[in-house]
Amino acid sequence: MDVDLRKVRYFVAVAEELNFGRAAERLHIAQPVLSRQIRALEDELKVQLFVRSKRSTELTAAGRQLLEDARPVLGSAEAMRRRVAQAARGPRTFTIGFMPGLTVTRLVRALSSEYPDLNVELLRTTWDDQVEVLHDGRADVSIVRLPIDQRGLTVRRLFDEPRVAMLPADHRLAGKPVIRIADLAEDHLLQDPDAVPEWRDVAVELREGRGRPTPHFRSVEEKLEHVAAGHGISVIPLSTANFYTRPDVVAVPVEDLGPNHVALAWPATRRTRTIFTFADLAENLAWT
């Protein structure tokens, strides 16, 4: 059975919004058209994808499974479109994704030396899209900060670096030469506690069941603005802290905080000589 990717894209919009009206606006189509397309997809798959009532729209078990499978399929289709368009345009382009705080200049120069005719481009990523840019074809490789979802990827560890606590300049621990994670047990963490399990295990606000919602930040700069304003603390890699220095935020070493792992990732289905050459260069580079 051939599945229409357009219908799958419509399904993902509804599944993410859990509201047909908002999904229709997002897709720029009429709501009745969207409803017909979803019914047609259900007929093709011979399953019910949504349970709808006057008050809510919920995914069925089949719908949840389709959503899990649909995202990588749509990403692969978009990646194929990008690569085909790029091949038609020429010359060859190789795009490197990289996370904040990581400097890739020497690596780019080394790759350009190996392939003088290669057009090397750079793409700054975030925690939200450092893997997504690989699946949808925006980047050929990405220098990522672990942990990531490694499904469908080849991943090579490059190096580890310390993490530090970012505190407002007037914080009680600002200026200390080194602290322990338990010293931050009463502070509010401005990121997912699972990203800093050392803090999660000692946090007072979690033990007492009063953990505040985790805010969503689109950039390091936005996160540090909230730290400076006294809304909480954050834990980030040392290189990122050194790159984003500012007078109202202080980086403090934490002696019992585990390091950040930096790795190179690329789609497992791609096995080009350029990617393998780049991987070898990245592994042999003196990053620190």
C-alpha positions in Angstrom: 0.0 0.0 0.0 1.3 3.4 -1.0 0.7 6.1 1.7 0.3 9.7 0.6 2.9 11.7 2.4 0.7 14.8 2.1 -2.0 13.1 4.2 0.7 12.0 6.7 1.9 15.6 7.0 -1.7 16.7 7.7 -2.0 13.9 10.3 1.2 15.1 12.1 -0.1 18.7 12.3 -3.4 17.5 13.9 -1.5 15.1 16.2 0.7 17.9 17.4 -2.0 20.4 17.8 -4.7 18.0 19.0 -7.1 20.5 17.5 -8.4 20.4 13.9 -9.0 24.1 13.7 -5.5 25.1 14.8 -4.0 22.4 12.5 -5.9 23.7 9.6 -4.7 27.2 10.2 -1.1 25.9 10.5 -1.5 24.1 7.2 -3.3 27.0 5.5 -6.2 24.8 4.4 -9.9 24.8 5.3 -10.9 22.6 8.3 -13.4 20.5 6.3 -10.7 19.7 3.8 -8.4 18.6 6.6 -11.1 16.5 8.2 -11.7 14.7 4.9 -8.0 14.0 4.4 -7.7 12.5 7.8 -10.7 10.3 7.2 -9.2 9.2 3.9 -5.9 8.3 5.6 -7.8 6.3 8.3 -9.6 4.5 5.4 -6.3 3.7 3.7 -4.7 2.4 6.9 -7.9 0.8 8.1 -7.5 2.2 11.6 -8.9 5.0 13.7 -6.3 7.6 14.4 -8.2 10.1 16.6 -11.0 10.0 19.2 -12.9 13.3 18.8 -15.5 14.8 21.1 -17.0 18.3 21.4 -14.3 19.2 23.9 -11.2 17.4 22.9 -9.2 15.4 20.2 -7.0 12.6 21.4 -4.7 10.1 19.6 -5.6 6.4 19.6 -2.9 3.8 20.2 -2.6 3.5 16.4 -2.4 7.3 16.1 0.4 7.4 18.7 2.3 4.8 16.7 1.8 6.6 13.4 3.1 9.8 14.9 6.2 8.1 16.2 6.9 6.6 12.7 5.7 9.6 10.6 8.2 12.2 11.9 11.3 10.4 10.6 9.6 9.4 7.4 8.7 13.0 6.7 12.2 14.1 7.7 13.8 11.6 5.3 11.5 12.8 2.5 12.5 16.4 3.1 16.2 15.5 3.3 15.9 13.7 -0.1 14.3 16.8 -1.6 17.0 19.0 -0.3 19.8 16.8 -1.5 18.3 16.4 -5.0 17.9 20.1 -5.3 21.4 20.7 -4.1 22.8 18.2 -6.6 21.0 20.0 -9.4 22.4 23.3 -8.4 26.0 22.3 -7.9 28.8 22.8 -6.9 29.0 20.3 -4.1 28.0 21.7 -0.7 28.8 20.2 2.7 26.9 21.6 5.7 28.2 21.2 9.3 25.8 21.7 12.2 27.4 22.8 15.5 26.2 23.6 19.0 26.8 26.9 20.9 30.2 27.2 22.5 31.9 24.9 19.9 34.5 26.4 17.6 34.8 24.5 14.3 37.1 26.9 12.4 40.1 24.6 12.3 38.0 21.6 11.3 36.5 23.6 8.4 39.9 24.6 7.3 41.1 21.0 7.4 38.2 19.7 5.4 38.6 22.5 2.8 42.3 21.5 2.5 41.2 18.0 1.7 38.5 19.1 -0.7 39.4 22.5 -2.2 36.3 22.4 -4.5 33.9 21.7 -1.7 31.6 24.5 -0.6 31.6 24.2 3.2 28.7 25.8 5.1 28.0 26.1 8.8 24.6 25.8 10.6 24.3 26.8 14.3 22.0 24.4 16.1 20.2 24.3 19.5 19.2 21.5 21.9 15.9 21.3 20.1 17.1 20.8 16.5 20.7 19.5 16.7 19.4 16.1 15.5 16.5 17.3 13.5 18.8 19.1 11.0 20.3 15.7 10.1 17.0 14.0 9.6 15.5 16.7 7.4 18.7 17.3 5.4 19.7 20.8 6.5 23.1 19.4 7.6 25.3 16.6 6.4 26.9 16.2 9.8 26.3 17.7 13.2 28.6 18.2 16.2 26.2 17.5 19.0 26.0 17.6 22.7 24.9 14.3 24.2 22.4 12.9 25.2 20.5 12.7 21.9 18.1 10.3 20.3 20.6 8.2 18.4 18.0 6.3 16.3 18.9 6.4 12.6 22.2 8.0 13.3 25.9 7.1 13.4 27.5 8.7 16.4 31.2 9.1 17.3 32.3 10.5 20.6 34.8 13.3 20.2 35.7 14.7 23.7 34.3 15.6 27.1 34.3 19.0 28.7 33.4 20.2 32.2 30.0 21.8 33.0 29.6 24.8 35.2 26.7 26.4 37.2 25.5 29.7 35.8 24.4 31.9 38.7 23.2 35.5 38.9 26.0 37.8 40.0 24.3 38.5 43.3 23.8 34.8 44.1 25.0 33.6 47.5 27.5 31.3 45.9 28.8 33.7 43.2 32.5 34.2 43.4 33.2 30.8 45.1 36.2 29.0 43.6 34.3 25.7 43.5 31.0 24.4 44.9 29.2 21.0 45.2 25.9 20.2 43.5 24.3 19.9 47.0 24.9 23.6 47.5 22.3 24.2 44.7 19.7 21.9 46.2 17.3 24.8 47.0 17.7 26.7 43.7 15.3 26.5 40.8 16.9 24.8 37.7 16.0 26.5 34.4 16.2 23.3 32.3 14.9 19.8 32.3 16.0 18.1 35.6 16.8 14.9 33.7 19.5 16.9 31.8 21.2 17.4 35.2 20.6 14.2 37.1 23.1 15.2 39.8 20.9 18.2 40.7 17.7 16.3 40.3 18.8 13.8 42.9 19.3 16.4 45.6 16.8 19.1 44.6 14.6 20.3 47.5 11.8 21.5 45.3 11.4 18.1 43.7 11.6 16.2 47.0 8.8 18.3 48.4 6.7 18.0 45.2 6.8 21.6 44.3 8.9 21.6 41.2 8.1 24.5 38.9 7.4 23.9 35.2 10.5 23.7 33.0 10.7 26.8 30.8 11.5 26.4 27.1 14.3 28.6 25.8 15.2 29.0 22.2 18.8 30.1 22.8 21.6 30.3 25.3 21.2 34.1 25.3 17.6 33.8 26.4 18.5 31.3 29.1 21.2 33.6 30.5 18.7 36.5 30.6 16.5 34.5 32.9 19.5 33.6 35.1 20.6 37.3 35.3 17.1 38.2 36.3 17.2 35.9 39.3 14.6 33.4 38.0 16.9 30.4 38.6 20.2 28.8 37.8 21.4 26.8 34.8 24.1 24.2 34.1 25.9 24.5 30.8 29.2 23.3 29.2 32.3 25.4 30.1 33.0 26.4 26.5 29.5 27.8 26.2 30.0 29.7 29.5 33.3 31.1 28.2 31.7 32.2 24.9 28.7 34.0 26.5 30.4 35.9 29.3 28.5 38.8 30.8 28.9 40.9 34.0 25.6 39.9 35.6 26.0 36.2 35.3 28.8 34.1 37.0 30.1 30.7 36.0 31.0 28.6 39.0 32.8 25.2 38.8 31.0 22.3 40.5 33.3 19.5 41.6 30.9 16.6 41.6 29.1 17.5 38.3 29.7 15.1 35.4 31.1 16.4 32.1 29.3 17.1 28.8 29.9 14.7 26.1 30.5 16.1 22.6 30.0 13.8 19.6 29.8 13.9 15.8 26.6 12.5 14.3 25.3 11.9 10.8 22.4 9.8 9.2 23.3 6.1 9.3 22.2 5.6 5.7 24.8 8.1 4.4 28.2 6.6 3.9 30.0 9.1 1.7 33.8 9.6 1.5 33.4 13.2 2.5 31.6 12.3 5.7 34.1 9.7 6.7 37.0 12.0 6.0 35.3 14.7 8.1 34.7 12.2 10.9 38.4 11.2 10.9 39.5 14.8 11.0 37.1 15.6 13.9 38.4 12.6 15.9 42.0 13.6 15.4 41.5 17.3 16.1 42.9 18.7 19.4 39.7 20.2 20.6 40.9 21.4 24.0 
